[in-house]
Amino acid sequence: MEVLHILEKKITGLIESKKNDLQMIVQLNDEIVQLKEENRQLKYDIDRLENSILTQTKSIVREHEEAKDVVDDIINSIDSLLNQEPLL
C-alpha cells in the first residue's frame, strides 16, 4: 500500500511538473510573439531612418555643390575684375 502511495505522489509531481512546463511554454510563446512584433517595428523604424538619412545626405550634397558653384562664380568674377585693365 505504501508503494502505491509513493507512486501516486510521484505521478502527481510529474503531472504538476508537466503543467508548469506547459505554462512556461505558453509564456515563452507569448514572449516570442511580442519580440517578433517589436523586431518588426524596429526594422520599420530603421528603414524609415535610413531613408531619411539618405534624403538628408542627398540634400546636403546638393547644397554643397550649389555653394561650391557660387564660390567658383565669385572667384571667377574677382579674377575677371582683377584682370581688367584700369580705366584711368
ABEGO torsion letter per residue (X at the ends): XAAAAAAAAAAAAAAAAAAAAAAAAAAAAAAAAAAAAAAAAAAAAAAAAAAAAAAAAAAAAAAAAAAAAAAAAAAAAAAAAAABBBAX
